[in-house]
């Protein structure tokens, strides 16, 4: 019995050591000085575009390096860790090849995944019967790679598989359809938007998508709105604020607002033409851009600790520690139940051994 207990204890010790080793490897790859700030001016134009790609900010029309550099600074401070992570992610995407996309078989398949799920963003390419796709295979592959890093799922709906459904929905020409939850309530209505732009470049389509997702986020322009929002609404005790001089929040921030619908309220404070800077200092915002999580326990400034980069994956990990998902709780409960079962087994065996000795 004691031998089994020893091996069980050894098993957990090995698991713990392996977890620490993996964390050490990630720490080493990211860099010990991952929180050290990087001056965007020292980076090349290509590296600056890589940072903007990971943050989800459009840079089309910005031909000068100083303009791209300014956009990086306005969206948040750049650290060594985020720079390394962005370069590594770009390399992995290049080597990975084509990303996976869903091929809808018909109306029910489309409804179940896109309209009934209500917890994510979809971009669907509709191919009308006897017509070519709006985006060719190469451009569609680029589009899939670009949006997938922000948790946006993609799919194709070929009308030759379900022509009647396409007629009913008005899809008589090849087009792009975007779905996004319409309200901030959990399991709210899904809104379908059709791309009507003439330009079918990847950057233009992405800008169209991010503008629609950004409209879901409450945007504040005046100090009175901020004061009211900061001290009210007990229905949403956890709020994520972004204070920045931008026309709209970065795509990673907007995408997270969809993922955490009903759990965390995301608020964008546009300080480009702010009328009362004292209202910012009163709540602890001394500079912008600033990402601040407001909880009943207090406020937390995101970005000061190791690994807190301005990317979807990094902020998602952080927010899940604050508001765990149902799946996380299920896994935790499963582990606890297994541990309790093992303990009960050893206690039973120990009692049997004790009675056998007596």
N, C-alpha and C positions, 0 to 999 in steps of 0.2 A: 504493500500500500504506500509506504513512504517512498519507495523507488518510483512509483507512478507520479506521486506528488512532486518529486524532484525533477522528473522529466517534463512535467507540465510547467513548472516554474522556469526550467531551462528554456522551454519553448517560447515563453513570453519574453524572457531576457534577450533571446536571439532576435525576436521580432522587433523589440525596442532598439537593439543595437543596429539592426539593418535600417530601420526608419531614420535613426540619427545619422547613419552613414550616407543615405540618400540625400538627406537635408544638407549635409556637409558638402556633398558633390554639387548640389544646386547652388549653394552659397558660394562655393569656389568659382563656379562657372559665371555666376552673376557678378561676382567681384565683391571683395571685402568693403570696397569704398563705393558701394552701389548708391548710397545716398548723397555722394559728392555731386555738386551741381556742375553742369556743363554749360559753357557759354555758346549759344547757338551760332554766334558769329564765326566761331572757329571751325564750324562744320561745313562740308561741301554742300552744294545745292541738292545733290542726289540724296545725301544723308538726311537733310532737312525734309525732303519729300517723303522719305521713309517714315520719319516721325509723324508727319501729318497723316500718312496713310493709316498708321496704327491707331491714331487718335480719332480718325474719322472726320477730318476737316478737308474741304475742297480747296484746291490750290490752282485750278485752271484760271488762266488770265493773269497769274502772278509770274511774270517773266523774270523779274529782278530778284536776286538772292535776298536783298534787304527786306522785301515785302514778305517773302516766305519766312524769313527769320522772325519778323515782327509777329506773324500769325502764330508761330510756335510759342513765342513769349506770351502772347495774349491768352493762349489756351492753358498754360501752366508751366511751371519750372521743369527744366529737363535735367535728369540725373544720369549718372554713368550707368546705373542699372537699367533704366528704361531704354537708353541708347543701345546697350548690348542686347537687351531682350528684343528690340525692334529689328536689329540687324539679323539676329538669329532666326526670328520668325520669318523674315523675308526670304532668307536662304532656304528654310524648311519648305516654304510654299513653292519655291522654284523647283526644288528637288522632288516634291510630292507629286507633281503632275496635275492631272484633272481632279477637281474636287467632286464629290458625289452629289448627285441631284436626283430628285424624285420624278418618276415618269407616271403621271396619273392615268389610270385605266379608264376612268369615266366620271360621271357626276357624283356618285356616292363616295368614291375614293377621294375626290377633291373636297367634298363637303366634310368628310370625317377628319381629314388632316388640316385643312385650311380654315374652314368656317366654324367647325364645332370645337376645335381645340382651344382657341381663344387665349393662348398664353405665349404667343410669339409672332414674329413678323415673317411674311412669306413674299417672295418675288417669283411669279409664275409667268413663263413665256407661253402664250397661246399661239398655236400654229393652226391657222384657218385651213379648211379643206381645199386641196388643190392650190395651195399657196406656199411660198417660202417663208421661213421664220424671219421675224423682224431682225434678230441678231443671228449672224452666222455662227458656226460652231466655235470658231476661234474667239470671237468677241463675247459669246455667251460664256465660254470657259473663263475668260478674264473677269466677267461680271460676277460669276459664281465665286471665284476666289476672293474678289474684293469684298463682297457682302458677307461671306461666310465667317470672316474673322470678327464680325460683330453679332454673331448668333442669328443672322438672318438666313432662313432656310429657302431653298430654291427648288423649282420643279418645272416640268413642261407638260402642257395639256395639248395633245394632238386631236383636233376636231374630227379627224377621220375615224377615231375610236368611238366618239359620241357626238355625232353631228347635231342631233336634236337638242342636246344640252347647250351647245354653242349658239344655236339659233335663239333659244329661249333667253340666254344671257346677253344676246346682242353682240356676240363675238363673230362677226362676219368677215373681219380682216385680222391678219396676224398682229398681235399686240403684246404688251406687257401689263400684267395685273399685279398690284401690290395689296396685301392684306395686313391690317394693323388693328389691334383693339381700339375701339373708339373712345372708351371712357377709362378712367383710372380705377374703376371698381373691378374687383376680381371676377373673372368669367363674364365680362361685359360684352357688348355687341361688337362684331367684327366689321370693319369698314373696308370695302373693296374699291381701289382706285385704279383707273386706267391711265397709262402714260399717253399723253397727247402731244408731246413735244416732237418737233420736226427733226431735231438732232438726235441721233442714236449712238452718240459716243458714250463710253462707259462713265466718264466723269459727269456728264450732264444727267444721265439716268440716276446716278448715285446721289447727286444734289437734289433731284426731284424726290427721291425716297427719304432722305434725311430731313428735308423740309416738312414733310407730312408727319414723320415720327416726332419731330421737335414740337409740333403743334399740340401734342398730347401733354407736354410739360407746361406747368403753370409758369408764366413769365412775368416778372415784376420789373417795373420801370421807375417807380417813385418810392421815396422813403416811407410815405404813409402806408403803402401797400406792404412794404417789408415789415414794418412795426406790427401791423395787424396780423400778418401771416406768422410772424415769429412768436407771438404771444397767444395765438388762438388755435382753434381746430383740434380739440382733444381726440377726434375720431382718428387722426393720423399722428400718434405720438412720436413716431420716428420719421424724420425728414432729412433728405440729402440736398444741401444747397450748393449751387455753383455761382460764385460771384466772378464775372468776367466781362471784358470789353469786347464782346463778340455779338454778331447779329443773331446767332443761334448756337445752342450748345453742341459740343462735339458728338459724333455719331455713337461713340461708345457709351456716353452718358445717357443719350436718348434711348439706346437699346436696352440698357439696364433698367430704365423706367418701365419698360414693358415686362421684363423678366420678373421684377419685384412688384408688379401690380397688386394692390391690396395689402402689401406688407410695408413698403417704404414709399413715401411720397417724394418725388423729385421736383425741385424748384430751381428755376434759372433766374438769376438776378442780373439784368443787363445794366452795367454801371457806366456805359459809354457817355451818357448825358445825365449822370447822377446829380441831383439837386442839393443833397444834404449829406455830406461825408461824415458828419458827427454821428448820424444814425448807424453807420457802419462800425465806427469805433466803439459805440456803446454795446454792441453785441459781440465784440471781440474780433472784428474783421479789420485788420490793420493794412492789408494790401490785397490787390487782386492780380491775377486770378487766385481764388481760394475755394477749396472743396471742403465743406463743413457738414458733418453729420450731427444733427440735433436730436438728442434723446431725452427722456425724462430724467435720466441720471446726470445729464450735462451735455457738453459739446465736445466733439473730437475733430481735430484738423487732419484731414487725410493728406498723406504725402510726406509726413515727417519720419516715418519708420521704414526700415528695410523692406523692400518688396512692394511698397505702396506706389506703384507706377500709374501713369495715366493711360491705362489700357483696360479693355473690357475684362480680360481674364484676371488681372490683378485686383481691380475694384470689386469684381464679382466674388472672388475669394474672401475679400475683406467683409463685404456686406453679408455674405452667408454666415460668417461668424457672429454677426449681430442678429440677423433674422434667418435662422436655418430653414432649409426647404423640408418638405414633408419626407422626401427620400432620405435626407440626412438623418432625420429623427428615426425613420424606420430602420436604417442600418445600425444606428446606435442602440436602439431597443433590441435588435436581433443579436448584437454582440453581448449585451447585458444578459439576455435570456440564456445564451449559450454558456456564459460564465456561471450563472446561477445553477444551471443544470450540472455543470462539472463539479461545482462545490457540493451540490446535493449528493452526487455520486460518491465523492470522497468521504462525506460525512456518514453516508450509509455504510460504506465499506469499513470505515473506522469503528462504527458501532458494532458491526458484525464481528470484527476482529476482537474487540473488547469483550463481547459476550462469549466468544469462543475460548478466550483465555480463562474466563471464570467458569 
